[in-house]
Amino acid sequence: MTNQVKTRKKRDTHEKRQVILEGAVKVFIESGYDVSSMDKIAEVAGVSKRTVYNHFQSKENLFQAVVNDFLKQRDQQKPIEYSKTRSLEEQLKEFAEAELYLIDDPIRRGLSKFLTSVFVMDIEFGKKVRGQVKSPHESFINWLNSAQADGKLQFQSVQLAAQIFYGLVEGCLTYNALFSDGASLKFKEPILTELVSTFVSRYGVE
């Protein structure tokens, strides 16, 4: 098999996987996890049931892949590393915007609502699924440590500082957007500016 053929086959496999994930998202949002079936997902994705099972061993395995892919998209929006030349406010805003990426589009917002309902209704299942993905605070914790090493922030517990920041974002913006079906995001800018300013006021070094 030539390299060109291998590359094309790999690309086709990746594209097929994405089609299945997109179909799964639609079915999960419309029907819920328990009612959704691999048959229905295959139908919506426009592939055979066998193709679905070739990529994902079970509905739970497919659900986990949906969660992983969703969070990967969010993490790609975050700053890669701490910058000494950019303001804290600018970089913190990017972390907040990355979190809002999960709910600033109707489809992603629908998926966020669906995942929230699944995890609330079945605590143990939620723990199992979340336990297979890295901590959502990992990259932010690295950023916070770098900012402290640079003398720009000061805190006793980096985990607590990260929890406070995401608590501000979720409490002031994320949940309001979910409850208002995104309508509250029209007024996000002054809230975003204020919560970033609040965080810097608490942990920033003058």
C-alpha positions in Angstrom: 0.0 0.0 0.0 1.5 3.4 -1.0 1.8 6.3 1.4 -0.8 8.2 -0.6 -3.3 5.4 -0.3 -2.5 5.1 3.5 -3.0 8.8 4.0 -6.3 8.8 2.1 -7.6 5.8 4.1 -6.6 7.5 7.3 -8.4 10.7 6.3 -11.5 8.8 5.3 -11.5 7.0 8.6 -11.2 10.2 10.5 -13.9 11.9 8.5 -16.2 8.9 9.1 -15.5 9.1 12.8 -16.4 12.8 12.9 -19.7 12.1 11.0 -20.6 9.5 13.6 -19.8 11.9 16.5 -21.9 14.6 14.9 -24.8 12.2 14.4 -24.4 11.0 18.0 -24.6 14.6 19.3 -27.8 15.2 17.4 -29.4 12.0 18.7 -28.3 12.5 22.3 -29.6 16.1 22.4 -32.9 15.2 20.8 -33.6 11.9 22.6 -31.4 11.8 25.8 -28.8 9.2 26.6 -31.0 6.3 27.8 -33.4 6.4 24.8 -30.7 6.9 22.2 -29.6 3.8 20.3 -26.7 2.9 18.0 -29.2 2.2 15.3 -30.6 5.7 15.4 -27.1 7.2 15.6 -26.1 5.2 12.5 -29.3 6.4 10.7 -28.7 10.1 11.5 -25.0 9.8 10.7 -25.8 8.2 7.3 -23.7 5.1 7.9 -24.2 1.5 8.7 -24.6 0.2 12.2 -21.5 -2.0 11.5 -19.5 1.2 10.7 -20.5 2.7 14.0 -19.4 -0.4 15.9 -16.1 -0.4 13.9 -15.3 2.9 15.5 -17.0 2.6 18.9 -17.5 -0.6 20.8 -20.6 0.6 22.7 -23.0 3.5 23.3 -21.1 4.3 26.4 -17.8 4.3 24.5 -19.4 6.6 21.9 -20.7 8.9 24.6 -17.3 9.2 26.1 -15.8 10.1 22.7 -18.4 12.8 22.4 -17.4 14.3 25.8 -13.7 14.0 24.9 -14.1 15.7 21.6 -16.3 18.5 23.1 -13.8 19.3 25.8 -10.9 19.1 23.3 -12.5 21.8 21.2 -12.8 24.0 24.3 -9.1 23.4 25.3 -8.0 24.4 21.8 -9.4 27.9 22.5 -7.2 28.4 25.6 -3.9 30.2 25.6 -1.0 27.7 25.1 1.2 29.2 27.7 1.7 32.2 30.0 3.0 35.4 28.3 5.1 38.0 30.1 4.4 40.6 27.5 0.6 40.5 27.5 -1.6 41.8 30.3 -3.1 39.4 32.9 -6.5 40.7 32.0 -6.1 39.9 28.3 -5.0 36.3 29.0 -7.6 35.7 31.7 -10.3 36.8 29.3 -9.1 34.2 26.8 -9.5 31.5 29.4 -13.0 32.7 30.2 -13.9 32.9 26.5 -12.7 29.3 26.0 -15.1 28.2 28.7 -17.9 30.2 27.0 -17.1 28.4 23.8 -19.1 25.5 25.2 -22.3 27.5 25.3 -22.0 30.3 22.7 -23.4 28.3 19.9 -26.9 26.6 19.8 -25.6 23.1 19.1 -22.8 23.4 21.7 -25.2 24.9 24.2 -27.6 22.0 23.6 -24.8 19.5 24.2 -23.8 21.3 27.4 -27.4 21.2 28.6 -27.6 17.5 27.7 -24.3 16.6 29.5 -25.3 18.6 32.6 -28.6 16.7 32.8 -26.9 13.3 32.4 -24.3 14.0 35.1 -26.9 15.4 37.5 -29.3 12.5 37.0 -26.6 9.8 37.3 -23.9 11.0 39.6 -21.8 7.8 39.5 -22.0 7.6 35.7 -20.9 11.3 35.6 -17.9 10.6 37.8 -16.9 7.7 35.6 -17.1 9.7 32.4 -15.3 12.8 33.8 -12.7 10.6 35.4 -11.5 9.6 31.9 -10.7 13.2 30.8 -8.0 15.5 32.2 -8.9 18.1 34.7 -10.5 21.2 33.0 -8.2 23.3 35.2 -4.9 21.7 34.3 -3.8 24.2 31.7 -5.1 27.2 33.8 -3.2 25.9 36.8 0.0 25.8 34.8 -0.7 29.4 33.6 -1.3 30.5 37.2 1.9 29.0 38.4 3.8 30.7 35.6 2.1 34.0 36.5 3.1 33.6 40.2 6.7 32.7 39.2 6.7 36.0 37.2 5.7 37.9 40.2 2.3 39.0 38.8 0.0 36.9 40.9 0.2 35.6 44.5 -1.9 32.8 46.1 -1.5 30.1 48.7 -3.4 27.4 46.8 -3.3 27.3 43.0 -6.2 24.8 43.0 -8.3 27.2 45.0 -7.4 30.1 42.8 -8.4 28.1 39.7 -11.6 27.0 41.3 -12.5 30.6 42.2 -11.9 31.8 38.6 -14.0 29.2 37.0 -16.6 29.6 39.7 -16.9 33.3 38.6 -17.1 32.4 35.0 -19.7 29.7 35.5 -21.8 31.5 38.0 -21.9 34.9 36.2 -22.0 33.7 32.6 -22.2 30.0 31.8 -25.4 29.1 33.8 -27.2 32.3 32.9 -26.5 31.5 29.2 -27.9 27.9 29.7 -31.0 29.1 31.5 -31.7 31.9 29.0 -30.8 29.8 25.9 -27.9 32.2 25.1 -29.8 35.4 25.4 -27.7 36.6 28.3 -24.5 36.4 26.2 -25.5 39.7 24.6 -24.5 41.4 27.8 -21.4 39.3 28.5 -18.7 41.9 27.9 -19.1 44.2 31.0 -19.6 41.0 33.1 -16.5 39.4 31.7 -14.5 42.6 32.3 -15.7 42.8 35.9 -15.1 39.2 36.9 -11.5 39.3 35.4 -10.9 42.6 37.3 -12.3 41.0 40.5 -9.9 38.0 40.1 -6.9 40.3 39.5 -7.8 42.5 42.4 -7.8 39.4 44.7 -4.7 37.7 43.5 -2.7 40.3 41.5 0.5 41.8 42.8 0.7 45.6 42.7 
